[in-house]
Amino acid sequence: MLHFKACPKCVTGTVEHKRDSHGTYVQCLNCGFMRDLTDGISGPELTHLLAVWRNDFAAVEPESADAVA
């Protein structure tokens, strides 16, 4: 399943929800952001997780280099 413009790291990247022999994961096709997921996660739950991760990245990384003291 693809989630367009949903990457928590680069914001504009498309996130792909996949399953392989190692388990379920999401990966951004633009920047390579990747996270493992629990098996059986639904679309709405994943959308919520992506929003939470985006908030985590926004809290850690400043908007611009000018914001760094």
PDB file of N, CA, C and O in Angstrom:
ATOM      1  N   MET A   1       0.850  -1.167   0.000  1.00  0.00           N
ATOM      2  CA  MET A   1       0.000   0.000   0.000  1.00  0.00           C
ATOM      3  C   MET A   1       0.899   1.234   0.000  1.00  0.00           C
ATOM      4  O   MET A   1       1.921   1.263   0.685  1.00  0.00           O
ATOM      5  N   LEU A   2       0.524   2.232  -0.754  1.00  0.00           N
ATOM      6  CA  LEU A   2       1.291   3.472  -0.828  1.00  0.00           C
ATOM      7  C   LEU A   2       0.561   4.592  -0.095  1.00  0.00           C
ATOM      8  O   LEU A   2      -0.661   4.713  -0.171  1.00  0.00           O
ATOM      9  N   HIS A   3       1.332   5.402   0.610  1.00  0.00           N
ATOM     10  CA  HIS A   3       0.810   6.590   1.300  1.00  0.00           C
ATOM     11  C   HIS A   3       1.561   7.783   0.711  1.00  0.00           C
ATOM     12  O   HIS A   3       2.739   7.986   1.005  1.00  0.00           O
ATOM     13  N   PHE A   4       0.881   8.564  -0.115  1.00  0.00           N
ATOM     14  CA  PHE A   4       1.523   9.669  -0.809  1.00  0.00           C
ATOM     15  C   PHE A   4       1.737  10.866   0.110  1.00  0.00           C
ATOM     16  O   PHE A   4       0.871  11.213   0.912  1.00  0.00           O
ATOM     17  N   LYS A   5       2.911  11.493  -0.022  1.00  0.00           N
ATOM     18  CA  LYS A   5       3.304  12.663   0.774  1.00  0.00           C
ATOM     19  C   LYS A   5       3.076  12.429   2.261  1.00  0.00           C
ATOM     20  O   LYS A   5       2.522  13.279   2.957  1.00  0.00           O
ATOM     21  N   ALA A   6       3.511  11.264   2.740  1.00  0.00           N
ATOM     22  CA  ALA A   6       3.261  10.880   4.128  1.00  0.00           C
ATOM     23  C   ALA A   6       4.529  10.610   4.924  1.00  0.00           C
ATOM     24  O   ALA A   6       4.449  10.198   6.081  1.00  0.00           O
ATOM     25  N   CYS A   7       5.697  10.832   4.329  1.00  0.00           N
ATOM     26  CA  CYS A   7       6.933  10.515   5.034  1.00  0.00           C
ATOM     27  C   CYS A   7       7.151  11.456   6.221  1.00  0.00           C
ATOM     28  O   CYS A   7       7.104  12.676   6.062  1.00  0.00           O
ATOM     29  N   PRO A   8       7.386  10.897   7.400  1.00  0.00           N
ATOM     30  CA  PRO A   8       7.631  11.738   8.566  1.00  0.00           C
ATOM     31  C   PRO A   8       8.954  12.488   8.494  1.00  0.00           C
ATOM     32  O   PRO A   8       9.100  13.543   9.111  1.00  0.00           O
ATOM     33  N   LYS A   9       9.920  11.958   7.750  1.00  0.00           N
ATOM     34  CA  LYS A   9      11.239  12.574   7.700  1.00  0.00           C
ATOM     35  C   LYS A   9      11.342  13.660   6.633  1.00  0.00           C
ATOM     36  O   LYS A   9      11.716  14.791   6.944  1.00  0.00           O
ATOM     37  N   CYS A  10      11.017  13.335   5.376  1.00  0.00           N
ATOM     38  CA  CYS A  10      11.180  14.315   4.292  1.00  0.00           C
ATOM     39  C   CYS A  10       9.868  15.014   3.927  1.00  0.00           C
ATOM     40  O   CYS A  10       9.881  15.956   3.134  1.00  0.00           O
ATOM     41  N   VAL A  11       8.759  14.583   4.476  1.00  0.00           N
ATOM     42  CA  VAL A  11       7.417  15.144   4.340  1.00  0.00           C
ATOM     43  C   VAL A  11       6.808  14.946   2.947  1.00  0.00           C
ATOM     44  O   VAL A  11       5.602  14.722   2.853  1.00  0.00           O
ATOM     45  N   THR A  12       7.572  15.017   1.889  1.00  0.00           N
ATOM     46  CA  THR A  12       7.003  14.915   0.541  1.00  0.00           C
ATOM     47  C   THR A  12       7.097  13.513  -0.044  1.00  0.00           C
ATOM     48  O   THR A  12       6.543  13.258  -1.113  1.00  0.00           O
ATOM     49  N   GLY A  13       7.778  12.612   0.624  1.00  0.00           N
ATOM     50  CA  GLY A  13       8.001  11.278   0.079  1.00  0.00           C
ATOM     51  C   GLY A  13       6.804  10.362   0.201  1.00  0.00           C
ATOM     52  O   GLY A  13       5.956  10.530   1.077  1.00  0.00           O
ATOM     53  N   THR A  14       6.750   9.388  -0.696  1.00  0.00           N
ATOM     54  CA  THR A  14       5.718   8.364  -0.681  1.00  0.00           C
ATOM     55  C   THR A  14       6.194   7.206   0.187  1.00  0.00           C
ATOM     56  O   THR A  14       7.288   6.678  -0.013  1.00  0.00           O
ATOM     57  N   VAL A  15       5.367   6.818   1.149  1.00  0.00           N
ATOM     58  CA  VAL A  15       5.703   5.743   2.069  1.00  0.00           C
ATOM     59  C   VAL A  15       5.011   4.465   1.592  1.00  0.00           C
ATOM     60  O   VAL A  15       3.806   4.445   1.341  1.00  0.00           O
ATOM     61  N   GLU A  16       5.806   3.404   1.477  1.00  0.00           N
ATOM     62  CA  GLU A  16       5.291   2.113   1.040  1.00  0.00           C
ATOM     63  C   GLU A  16       5.176   1.187   2.244  1.00  0.00           C
ATOM     64  O   GLU A  16       6.126   1.039   3.012  1.00  0.00           O
ATOM     65  N   HIS A  17       4.009   0.564   2.407  1.00  0.00           N
ATOM     66  CA  HIS A  17       3.727  -0.371   3.490  1.00  0.00           C
ATOM     67  C   HIS A  17       3.883  -1.767   2.902  1.00  0.00           C
ATOM     68  O   HIS A  17       3.111  -2.167   2.031  1.00  0.00           O
ATOM     69  N   LYS A  18       4.898  -2.522   3.386  1.00  0.00           N
ATOM     70  CA  LYS A  18       5.208  -3.819   2.781  1.00  0.00           C
ATOM     71  C   LYS A  18       5.403  -4.894   3.833  1.00  0.00           C
ATOM     72  O   LYS A  18       5.574  -4.617   5.020  1.00  0.00           O
ATOM     73  N   ARG A  19       5.370  -6.125   3.358  1.00  0.00           N
ATOM     74  CA  ARG A  19       5.649  -7.290   4.197  1.00  0.00           C
ATOM     75  C   ARG A  19       6.604  -8.192   3.428  1.00  0.00           C
ATOM     76  O   ARG A  19       6.419  -8.438   2.236  1.00  0.00           O
ATOM     77  N   ASP A  20       7.635  -8.688   4.130  1.00  0.00           N
ATOM     78  CA  ASP A  20       8.560  -9.648   3.535  1.00  0.00           C
ATOM     79  C   ASP A  20       8.815 -10.768   4.538  1.00  0.00           C
ATOM     80  O   ASP A  20       8.096 -10.886   5.530  1.00  0.00           O
ATOM     81  N   SER A  21       9.819 -11.580   4.291  1.00  0.00           N
ATOM     82  CA  SER A  21      10.087 -12.733   5.161  1.00  0.00           C
ATOM     83  C   SER A  21      10.522 -12.332   6.571  1.00  0.00           C
ATOM     84  O   SER A  21      10.475 -13.154   7.486  1.00  0.00           O
ATOM     85  N   HIS A  22      10.943 -11.081   6.756  1.00  0.00           N
ATOM     86  CA  HIS A  22      11.378 -10.594   8.067  1.00  0.00           C
ATOM     87  C   HIS A  22      10.266  -9.896   8.841  1.00  0.00           C
ATOM     88  O   HIS A  22      10.428  -9.627  10.031  1.00  0.00           O
ATOM     89  N   GLY A  23       9.150  -9.599   8.199  1.00  0.00           N
ATOM     90  CA  GLY A  23       8.031  -8.953   8.873  1.00  0.00           C
ATOM     91  C   GLY A  23       7.470  -7.793   8.071  1.00  0.00           C
ATOM     92  O   GLY A  23       7.736  -7.651   6.877  1.00  0.00           O
ATOM     93  N   THR A  24       6.688  -6.968   8.754  1.00  0.00           N
ATOM     94  CA  THR A  24       6.027  -5.832   8.137  1.00  0.00           C
ATOM     95  C   THR A  24       6.822  -4.565   8.423  1.00  0.00           C
ATOM     96  O   THR A  24       7.370  -4.401   9.513  1.00  0.00           O
ATOM     97  N   TYR A  25       6.883  -3.665   7.432  1.00  0.00           N
ATOM     98  CA  TYR A  25       7.635  -2.431   7.590  1.00  0.00           C
ATOM     99  C   TYR A  25       7.103  -1.354   6.656  1.00  0.00           C
ATOM    100  O   TYR A  25       6.330  -1.638   5.742  1.00  0.00           O
ATOM    101  N   VAL A  26       7.524  -0.114   6.894  1.00  0.00           N
ATOM    102  CA  VAL A  26       7.247   0.994   5.981  1.00  0.00           C
ATOM    103  C   VAL A  26       8.576   1.586   5.550  1.00  0.00           C
ATOM    104  O   VAL A  26       9.541   1.609   6.315  1.00  0.00           O
ATOM    105  N   GLN A  27       8.612   2.067   4.308  1.00  0.00           N
ATOM    106  CA  GLN A  27       9.825   2.677   3.784  1.00  0.00           C
ATOM    107  C   GLN A  27       9.447   3.803   2.835  1.00  0.00           C
ATOM    108  O   GLN A  27       8.555   3.655   2.000  1.00  0.00           O
ATOM    109  N   CYS A  28      10.140   4.937   2.976  1.00  0.00           N
ATOM    110  CA  CYS A  28       9.929   6.071   2.088  1.00  0.00           C
ATOM    111  C   CYS A  28      10.684   5.818   0.785  1.00  0.00           C
ATOM    112  O   CYS A  28      11.863   5.463   0.805  1.00  0.00           O
ATOM    113  N   LEU A  29      10.015   5.998  -0.329  1.00  0.00           N
ATOM    114  CA  LEU A  29      10.637   5.800  -1.629  1.00  0.00           C
ATOM    115  C   LEU A  29      11.515   6.982  -2.018  1.00  0.00           C
ATOM    116  O   LEU A  29      12.292   6.891  -2.969  1.00  0.00           O
ATOM    117  N   ASN A  30      11.398   8.091  -1.289  1.00  0.00           N
ATOM    118  CA  ASN A  30      12.174   9.294  -1.595  1.00  0.00           C
ATOM    119  C   ASN A  30      13.476   9.360  -0.795  1.00  0.00           C
ATOM    120  O   ASN A  30      14.554   9.474  -1.378  1.00  0.00           O
ATOM    121  N   CYS A  31      13.384   9.290   0.525  1.00  0.00           N
ATOM    122  CA  CYS A  31      14.574   9.500   1.372  1.00  0.00           C
ATOM    123  C   CYS A  31      15.101   8.229   2.033  1.00  0.00           C
ATOM    124  O   CYS A  31      16.198   8.244   2.592  1.00  0.00           O
ATOM    125  N   GLY A  32      14.345   7.127   1.982  1.00  0.00           N
ATOM    126  CA  GLY A  32      14.800   5.878   2.566  1.00  0.00           C
ATOM    127  C   GLY A  32      14.406   5.656   4.014  1.00  0.00           C
ATOM    128  O   GLY A  32      14.781   4.641   4.601  1.00  0.00           O
ATOM    129  N   PHE A  33      13.651   6.587   4.609  1.00  0.00           N
ATOM    130  CA  PHE A  33      13.150   6.404   5.979  1.00  0.00           C
ATOM    131  C   PHE A  33      12.516   5.016   6.083  1.00  0.00           C
ATOM    132  O   PHE A  33      11.788   4.595   5.184  1.00  0.00           O
ATOM    133  N   MET A  34      12.795   4.304   7.184  1.00  0.00           N
ATOM    134  CA  MET A  34      12.279   2.951   7.325  1.00  0.00           C
ATOM    135  C   MET A  34      11.999   2.643   8.783  1.00  0.00           C
ATOM    136  O   MET A  34      12.784   2.990   9.664  1.00  0.00           O
ATOM    137  N   ARG A  35      10.885   1.994   9.028  1.00  0.00           N
ATOM    138  CA  ARG A  35      10.527   1.548  10.376  1.00  0.00           C
ATOM    139  C   ARG A  35       9.847   0.185  10.291  1.00  0.00           C
ATOM    140  O   ARG A  35       9.047  -0.065   9.390  1.00  0.00           O
ATOM    141  N   ASP A  36      10.171  -0.686  11.233  1.00  0.00           N
ATOM    142  CA  ASP A  36       9.489  -1.972  11.356  1.00  0.00           C
ATOM    143  C   ASP A  36       8.141  -1.749  12.027  1.00  0.00           C
ATOM    144  O   ASP A  36       7.982  -0.840  12.842  1.00  0.00           O
ATOM    145  N   LEU A  37       7.177  -2.586  11.676  1.00  0.00           N
ATOM    146  CA  LEU A  37       5.834  -2.502  12.237  1.00  0.00           C
ATOM    147  C   LEU A  37       5.431  -3.843  12.820  1.00  0.00           C
ATOM    148  O   LEU A  37       6.014  -4.878  12.496  1.00  0.00           O
ATOM    149  N   THR A  38       4.426  -3.812  13.685  1.00  0.00           N
ATOM    150  CA  THR A  38       3.852  -5.059  14.168  1.00  0.00           C
ATOM    151  C   THR A  38       2.964  -5.631  13.074  1.00  0.00           C
ATOM    152  O   THR A  38       2.377  -4.884  12.292  1.00  0.00           O
ATOM    153  N   ASP A  39       2.866  -6.943  13.018  1.00  0.00           N
ATOM    154  CA  ASP A  39       2.017  -7.583  12.013  1.00  0.00           C
ATOM    155  C   ASP A  39       0.555  -7.261  12.286  1.00  0.00           C
ATOM    156  O   ASP A  39       0.142  -7.147  13.440  1.00  0.00           O
ATOM    157  N   GLY A  40      -0.221  -7.116  11.225  1.00  0.00           N
ATOM    158  CA  GLY A  40      -1.649  -6.888  11.355  1.00  0.00           C
ATOM    159  C   GLY A  40      -2.061  -5.438  11.540  1.00  0.00           C
ATOM    160  O   GLY A  40      -3.218  -5.175  11.869  1.00  0.00           O
ATOM    161  N   ILE A  41      -1.159  -4.490  11.340  1.00  0.00           N
ATOM    162  CA  ILE A  41      -1.514  -3.081  11.503  1.00  0.00           C
ATOM    163  C   ILE A  41      -2.401  -2.652  10.326  1.00  0.00           C
ATOM    164  O   ILE A  41      -2.137  -3.011   9.178  1.00  0.00           O
ATOM    165  N   SER A  42      -3.440  -1.892  10.617  1.00  0.00           N
ATOM    166  CA  SER A  42      -4.385  -1.478   9.583  1.00  0.00           C
ATOM    167  C   SER A  42      -3.989  -0.123   8.994  1.00  0.00           C
ATOM    168  O   SER A  42      -3.117   0.564   9.526  1.00  0.00           O
ATOM    169  N   GLY A  43      -4.638   0.248   7.896  1.00  0.00           N
ATOM    170  CA  GLY A  43      -4.371   1.514   7.228  1.00  0.00           C
ATOM    171  C   GLY A  43      -4.556   2.730   8.127  1.00  0.00           C
ATOM    172  O   GLY A  43      -3.661   3.572   8.201  1.00  0.00           O
ATOM    173  N   PRO A  44      -5.703   2.846   8.819  1.00  0.00           N
ATOM    174  CA  PRO A  44      -5.897   3.998   9.710  1.00  0.00           C
ATOM    175  C   PRO A  44      -4.882   4.053  10.857  1.00  0.00           C
ATOM    176  O   PRO A  44      -4.454   5.137  11.256  1.00  0.00           O
ATOM    177  N   GLU A  45      -4.500   2.896  11.380  1.00  0.00           N
ATOM    178  CA  GLU A  45      -3.492   2.865  12.441  1.00  0.00           C
ATOM    179  C   GLU A  45      -2.144   3.340  11.911  1.00  0.00           C
ATOM    180  O   GLU A  45      -1.421   4.061  12.600  1.00  0.00           O
ATOM    181  N   LEU A  46      -1.809   2.941  10.698  1.00  0.00           N
ATOM    182  CA  LEU A  46      -0.549   3.363  10.097  1.00  0.00           C
ATOM    183  C   LEU A  46      -0.558   4.865   9.824  1.00  0.00           C
ATOM    184  O   LEU A  46       0.448   5.540  10.046  1.00  0.00           O
ATOM    185  N   THR A  47      -1.670   5.388   9.352  1.00  0.00           N
ATOM    186  CA  THR A  47      -1.777   6.828   9.119  1.00  0.00           C
ATOM    187  C   THR A  47      -1.539   7.588  10.418  1.00  0.00           C
ATOM    188  O   THR A  47      -0.856   8.612  10.424  1.00  0.00           O
ATOM    189  N   HIS A  48      -2.093   7.094  11.508  1.00  0.00           N
ATOM    190  CA  HIS A  48      -1.882   7.721  12.823  1.00  0.00           C
ATOM    191  C   HIS A  48      -0.410   7.642  13.233  1.00  0.00           C
ATOM    192  O   HIS A  48       0.150   8.626  13.717  1.00  0.00           O
ATOM    193  N   LEU A  49       0.223   6.479  13.042  1.00  0.00           N
ATOM    194  CA  LEU A  49       1.637   6.326  13.388  1.00  0.00           C
ATOM    195  C   LEU A  49       2.514   7.275  12.581  1.00  0.00           C
ATOM    196  O   LEU A  49       3.443   7.871  13.127  1.00  0.00           O
ATOM    197  N   LEU A  50       2.232   7.422  11.299  1.00  0.00           N
ATOM    198  CA  LEU A  50       3.015   8.334  10.463  1.00  0.00           C
ATOM    199  C   LEU A  50       2.906   9.767  10.971  1.00  0.00           C
ATOM    200  O   LEU A  50       3.892  10.505  10.965  1.00  0.00           O
ATOM    201  N   ALA A  51       1.709  10.167  11.411  1.00  0.00           N
ATOM    202  CA  ALA A  51       1.519  11.512  11.958  1.00  0.00           C
ATOM    203  C   ALA A  51       2.300  11.684  13.269  1.00  0.00           C
ATOM    204  O   ALA A  51       2.897  12.735  13.503  1.00  0.00           O
ATOM    205  N   VAL A  52       2.295  10.665  14.112  1.00  0.00           N
ATOM    206  CA  VAL A  52       3.043  10.729  15.377  1.00  0.00           C
ATOM    207  C   VAL A  52       4.534  10.834  15.097  1.00  0.00           C
ATOM    208  O   VAL A  52       5.231  11.633  15.723  1.00  0.00           O
ATOM    209  N   TRP A  53       5.028  10.023  14.152  1.00  0.00           N
ATOM    210  CA  TRP A  53       6.453  10.068  13.809  1.00  0.00           C
ATOM    211  C   TRP A  53       6.829  11.420  13.217  1.00  0.00           C
ATOM    212  O   TRP A  53       7.925  11.918  13.470  1.00  0.00           O
ATOM    213  N   ARG A  54       5.927  12.028  12.425  1.00  0.00           N
ATOM    214  CA  ARG A  54       6.196  13.348  11.852  1.00  0.00           C
ATOM    215  C   ARG A  54       6.336  14.378  12.963  1.00  0.00           C
ATOM    216  O   ARG A  54       7.213  15.239  12.897  1.00  0.00           O
ATOM    217  N   ASN A  55       5.486  14.305  13.983  1.00  0.00           N
ATOM    218  CA  ASN A  55       5.580  15.215  15.129  1.00  0.00           C
ATOM    219  C   ASN A  55       6.883  15.006  15.885  1.00  0.00           C
ATOM    220  O   ASN A  55       7.490  15.968  16.354  1.00  0.00           O
ATOM    221  N   ASP A  56       7.319  13.745  16.006  1.00  0.00           N
ATOM    222  CA  ASP A  56       8.588  13.456  16.677  1.00  0.00           C
ATOM    223  C   ASP A  56       9.761  14.072  15.922  1.00  0.00           C
ATOM    224  O   ASP A  56      10.659  14.645  16.539  1.00  0.00           O
ATOM    225  N   PHE A  57       9.764  13.960  14.590  1.00  0.00           N
ATOM    226  CA  PHE A  57      10.830  14.548  13.790  1.00  0.00           C
ATOM    227  C   PHE A  57      10.804  16.069  13.878  1.00  0.00           C
ATOM    228  O   PHE A  57      11.861  16.696  13.945  1.00  0.00           O
ATOM    229  N   ALA A  58       9.630  16.668  13.879  1.00  0.00           N
ATOM    230  CA  ALA A  58       9.515  18.122  13.956  1.00  0.00           C
ATOM    231  C   ALA A  58      10.025  18.646  15.301  1.00  0.00           C
ATOM    232  O   ALA A  58      10.581  19.742  15.377  1.00  0.00           O
ATOM    233  N   ALA A  59       9.833  17.861  16.354  1.00  0.00           N
ATOM    234  CA  ALA A  59      10.276  18.278  17.679  1.00  0.00           C
ATOM    235  C   ALA A  59      11.801  18.175  17.814  1.00  0.00           C
ATOM    236  O   ALA A  59      12.406  18.932  18.572  1.00  0.00           O
ATOM    237  N   VAL A  60      12.410  17.262  17.096  1.00  0.00           N
ATOM    238  CA  VAL A  60      13.845  17.020  17.217  1.00  0.00           C
ATOM    239  C   VAL A  60      14.648  17.895  16.267  1.00  0.00           C
ATOM    240  O   VAL A  60      15.687  18.431  16.652  1.00  0.00           O
ATOM    241  N   GLU A  61      14.182  18.048  15.036  1.00  0.00           N
ATOM    242  CA  GLU A  61      14.950  18.778  14.027  1.00  0.00           C
ATOM    243  C   GLU A  61      14.380  20.188  13.826  1.00  0.00           C
ATOM    244  O   GLU A  61      13.176  20.341  13.620  1.00  0.00           O
ATOM    245  N   PRO A  62      15.219  21.199  13.883  1.00  0.00           N
ATOM    246  CA  PRO A  62      14.736  22.569  13.673  1.00  0.00           C
ATOM    247  C   PRO A  62      14.325  22.796  12.220  1.00  0.00           C
ATOM    248  O   PRO A  62      14.769  22.087  11.317  1.00  0.00           O
ATOM    249  N   GLU A  63      13.472  23.793  12.013  1.00  0.00           N
ATOM    250  CA  GLU A  63      12.976  24.126  10.671  1.00  0.00           C
ATOM    251  C   GLU A  63      14.092  24.571   9.744  1.00  0.00           C
ATOM    252  O   GLU A  63      14.096  24.227   8.562  1.00  0.00           O
ATOM    253  N   SER A  64      15.040  25.336  10.275  1.00  0.00           N
ATOM    254  CA  SER A  64      16.123  25.835   9.437  1.00  0.00           C
ATOM    255  C   SER A  64      17.402  25.928  10.261  1.00  0.00           C
ATOM    256  O   SER A  64      17.376  25.784  11.483  1.00  0.00           O
ATOM    257  N   ALA A  65      18.506  26.167   9.590  1.00  0.00           N
ATOM    258  CA  ALA A  65      19.789  26.299  10.277  1.00  0.00           C
ATOM    259  C   ALA A  65      19.820  27.540  11.157  1.00  0.00           C
ATOM    260  O   ALA A  65      20.591  27.594  12.116  1.00  0.00           O
ATOM    261  N   ASP A  66      18.996  28.537  10.850  1.00  0.00           N
ATOM    262  CA  ASP A  66      18.942  29.766  11.647  1.00  0.00           C
ATOM    263  C   ASP A  66      18.382  29.491  13.049  1.00  0.00           C
ATOM    264  O   ASP A  66      18.653  30.243  13.985  1.00  0.00           O
ATOM    265  N   ALA A  67      17.608  28.421  13.188  1.00  0.00           N
ATOM    266  CA  ALA A  67      17.001  28.131  14.480  1.00  0.00           C
ATOM    267  C   ALA A  67      18.013  27.543  15.462  1.00  0.00           C
ATOM    268  O   ALA A  67      17.756  27.505  16.665  1.00  0.00           O
ATOM    269  N   VAL A  68      19.138  27.094  14.969  1.00  0.00           N
ATOM    270  CA  VAL A  68      20.170  26.508  15.832  1.00  0.00           C
ATOM    271  C   VAL A  68      21.021  27.617  16.422  1.00  0.00           C
ATOM    272  O   VAL A  68      21.530  28.465  15.690  1.00  0.00           O
ATOM    273  N   ALA A  69      21.179  27.620  17.735  1.00  0.00           N
ATOM    274  CA  ALA A  69      21.951  28.671  18.402  1.00  0.00           C
ATOM    275  C   ALA A  69      23.421  28.381  18.354  1.00  0.00           C
ATOM    276  O   ALA A  69      24.221  29.162  18.868  1.00  0.00           O
TER     277      ALA A  69
END
